[in-house]
Amino acid sequence: MATDWYRRKSWSKNDKEEFFIKLSRARKDGRAQYLKIQAIELVETKEPKLLEVAKELLSKVLNEYPDDNFNKGPVYKTFGDIFQLEKNIEKALEYYKNAVDFEKIYPNVITQSYLDYAEIVVKNQFKDLYPTAEEMLINKTSRLLFPIEKYKVFSLLSIINGFYSKIEIAKKYAKLADENAEAKTSGLSYHKYLGVVAERDSSLDKLIKKFL
């Protein structure tokens, strides 16, 4: 099966020329999405040179299609992913927060940026950012769907509350995290095994262990 022209995993001179020819022929209201998708495909390779290309494509979305709200949140999130891969944690946090802030204005497209942000903050013990991370997590608790997301969110909330010496709350969240980590099904009728925890996060487990 031929690969879609906007899902390339390489970026030779020929790849680039073909992509932009196809892009110029695409509907104007779809071009931002094609740029975003191609950028994500290149990010998945984790190759430094292709990460730079991905940044260029994502920047085009923001600069040339500033009114495209459908793709803006995911573009910010993808920038965050790139900077995290490059170990530029400060910039990763900046872009994940940009995504979270934008999603408050335009909630039609929601990413996992809040969780990426909170994981970085807690795992790196950026304690001055705990209040921001906690607020992001709390705002999502009523809308969590899959065990994997619940496991991570409740683990992070347990760790943050433990830091503030709110031991009973930390224990409550640790128990919920453990229950969701051990869940065998998603609880959804048509997607029974979607989103279950395939492998526990050892770094999170180590930090919540004392509250179990």
C-alpha positions as CSV (number, residue, x, y, z in Angstrom):
1,M,0.0,0.0,0.0
2,A,1.4,3.4,-1.0
3,T,2.1,5.9,1.8
4,D,0.0,9.0,1.8
5,W,1.9,12.0,0.5
6,Y,1.6,13.8,3.9
7,R,2.8,10.8,6.0
8,R,6.4,10.5,4.9
9,K,9.1,9.2,7.3
10,S,11.9,10.8,5.3
11,W,12.6,14.2,3.9
12,S,14.9,14.1,0.9
13,K,15.0,16.9,-1.6
14,N,12.5,14.9,-3.7
15,D,10.2,14.2,-0.7
16,K,10.2,18.0,0.1
17,E,9.4,19.0,-3.5
18,E,6.6,16.4,-3.9
19,F,5.1,17.3,-0.5
20,F,4.8,21.0,-1.3
21,I,3.5,20.4,-4.8
22,K,0.8,18.2,-3.4
23,L,0.1,20.8,-0.6
24,S,-0.3,23.6,-3.1
25,R,-3.0,21.5,-4.9
26,A,-4.8,20.6,-1.7
27,R,-7.9,22.5,-0.5
28,K,-6.8,25.6,1.4
29,D,-8.8,24.7,4.5
30,G,-7.0,21.3,4.7
31,R,-3.4,22.5,4.3
32,A,-2.8,23.2,8.0
33,Q,-3.8,19.7,8.9
34,Y,-1.6,18.2,6.2
35,L,1.4,20.1,7.6
36,K,0.6,19.0,11.1
37,I,0.2,15.4,10.2
38,Q,3.5,15.4,8.2
39,A,5.3,17.0,11.1
40,I,4.0,14.3,13.5
41,E,5.1,11.6,11.2
42,L,8.6,13.0,11.2
43,V,8.6,13.5,15.0
44,E,7.9,9.8,15.3
45,T,11.2,8.9,13.7
46,K,13.0,10.8,16.6
47,E,15.8,11.7,14.2
48,P,17.3,15.1,15.0
49,K,17.4,16.4,11.4
50,L,13.8,15.4,10.9
51,L,12.8,17.0,14.2
52,E,14.1,20.3,12.8
53,V,12.0,19.8,9.6
54,A,9.0,19.1,11.8
55,K,9.5,22.4,13.6
56,E,9.5,24.2,10.3
57,L,6.3,22.6,9.2
58,L,4.6,23.3,12.5
59,S,5.8,26.9,12.4
60,K,4.1,27.2,9.0
61,V,0.8,26.2,10.5
62,L,1.0,28.9,13.2
63,N,2.4,31.6,10.9
64,E,0.4,31.0,7.7
65,Y,-2.9,29.7,9.1
66,P,-3.2,31.7,12.4
67,D,-7.0,31.3,12.4
68,D,-7.0,27.5,12.1
69,N,-8.1,26.7,15.6
70,F,-8.7,23.0,14.9
71,N,-5.0,22.3,14.5
72,K,-3.4,24.9,16.9
73,G,-3.7,22.8,20.1
74,P,-2.1,19.7,18.5
75,V,0.6,21.8,17.0
76,Y,1.6,23.2,20.4
77,K,1.5,19.7,21.8
78,T,3.7,18.4,19.0
79,F,6.2,21.2,19.6
80,G,6.3,20.1,23.2
81,D,7.0,16.5,22.2
82,I,9.9,17.7,20.0
83,F,11.5,19.8,22.7
84,Q,11.0,16.9,25.2
85,L,12.9,14.6,22.8
86,E,15.6,17.2,22.5
87,K,15.8,17.4,26.3
88,N,14.8,21.0,26.3
89,I,12.5,20.7,29.2
90,E,11.8,24.4,29.7
91,K,10.6,24.8,26.1
92,A,8.6,21.5,26.3
93,L,6.8,22.8,29.4
94,E,6.1,26.1,27.6
95,Y,4.5,24.5,24.6
96,Y,2.5,22.0,26.6
97,K,1.1,24.8,28.7
98,N,0.4,26.8,25.5
99,A,-1.7,23.8,24.4
100,V,-3.6,23.6,27.7
101,D,-4.3,27.3,27.8
102,F,-5.5,27.3,24.2
103,E,-7.8,24.3,24.9
104,K,-9.6,26.4,27.5
105,I,-10.5,28.8,24.7
106,Y,-11.1,26.2,22.0
107,P,-12.2,22.9,23.7
108,N,-13.3,21.2,20.5
109,V,-9.9,19.6,20.2
110,I,-8.3,18.2,23.4
111,T,-4.8,16.8,23.6
112,Q,-2.8,15.0,26.4
113,S,-0.7,18.1,26.9
114,Y,-1.9,18.5,30.5
115,L,-0.6,15.1,31.4
116,D,2.7,15.6,29.5
117,Y,3.2,18.8,31.5
118,A,2.3,17.3,34.9
119,E,4.5,14.2,34.3
120,I,7.5,16.4,33.5
121,V,6.9,18.6,36.5
122,V,6.5,15.8,39.0
123,K,9.3,13.5,37.7
124,N,11.7,16.4,37.7
125,Q,10.5,17.6,41.0
126,F,9.8,21.2,39.8
127,K,8.0,21.9,43.1
128,D,7.3,25.5,42.2
129,L,5.1,24.3,39.3
130,Y,3.2,21.7,41.4
131,P,0.2,24.1,41.9
132,T,-0.1,24.6,38.1
133,A,0.2,20.9,37.4
134,E,-2.3,20.0,40.2
135,E,-4.8,22.4,38.8
136,M,-4.5,20.9,35.3
137,L,-4.9,17.4,36.7
138,I,-7.9,18.2,38.9
139,N,-9.7,19.9,36.0
140,K,-9.5,16.6,34.1
141,T,-10.5,14.1,36.8
142,S,-14.2,14.2,36.0
143,R,-13.6,13.5,32.3
144,L,-11.1,10.7,32.5
145,L,-12.1,7.7,30.4
146,F,-9.3,5.1,30.1
147,P,-7.5,3.2,33.0
148,I,-4.1,4.3,31.6
149,E,-5.0,8.0,31.9
150,K,-6.6,7.5,35.3
151,Y,-3.5,5.6,36.6
152,K,-1.2,8.4,35.6
153,V,-3.4,11.3,36.7
154,F,-4.1,9.7,40.2
155,S,-0.5,8.8,40.6
156,L,0.6,12.3,40.0
157,L,-2.0,13.8,42.3
158,S,-1.0,11.3,45.0
159,I,2.7,12.5,44.7
160,I,1.8,16.2,44.7
161,N,-0.5,15.8,47.8
162,G,2.1,13.8,49.5
163,F,4.6,16.6,49.0
164,Y,2.1,19.0,50.7
165,S,1.7,16.5,53.6
166,K,-1.9,15.8,52.7
167,I,-1.4,12.2,53.5
168,E,-5.0,11.0,53.5
169,I,-5.6,12.6,50.1
170,A,-2.4,11.1,48.8
171,K,-3.5,7.7,50.0
172,K,-6.8,8.0,48.3
173,Y,-5.3,8.9,45.0
174,A,-2.6,6.2,45.3
175,K,-5.3,3.6,45.8
176,L,-7.2,4.8,42.7
177,A,-4.0,4.8,40.7
178,D,-3.3,1.2,41.8
179,E,-6.8,0.0,41.0
180,N,-6.7,1.5,37.5
181,A,-3.2,0.1,36.9
182,E,-4.6,-3.4,37.6
183,A,-7.8,-3.0,35.6
184,K,-8.2,-5.7,33.1
185,T,-10.8,-3.9,30.9
186,S,-11.6,-0.3,30.0
187,G,-15.2,-0.6,31.2
188,L,-16.4,0.4,27.7
189,S,-18.8,-1.9,25.9
190,Y,-17.4,-1.6,22.4
191,H,-13.7,-1.1,23.3
192,K,-13.3,-3.5,26.1
193,Y,-9.5,-3.6,26.2
194,L,-8.7,-0.1,24.9
195,G,-6.6,2.1,27.2
196,V,-5.7,-0.6,29.8
197,V,-2.3,-0.3,31.4
198,A,0.1,-2.6,29.5
199,E,3.1,-1.7,31.6
200,R,3.3,0.3,34.8
201,D,5.5,3.3,35.2
202,S,8.2,2.2,37.7
203,S,9.1,5.8,38.5
204,L,5.6,6.7,39.5
205,D,5.0,3.4,41.3
206,K,8.1,4.0,43.4
207,L,6.8,7.5,44.5
208,I,3.3,6.4,45.4
209,K,4.3,3.1,47.1
210,K,4.5,4.7,50.5
211,F,0.9,5.8,50.3
212,L,-0.5,2.3,49.5
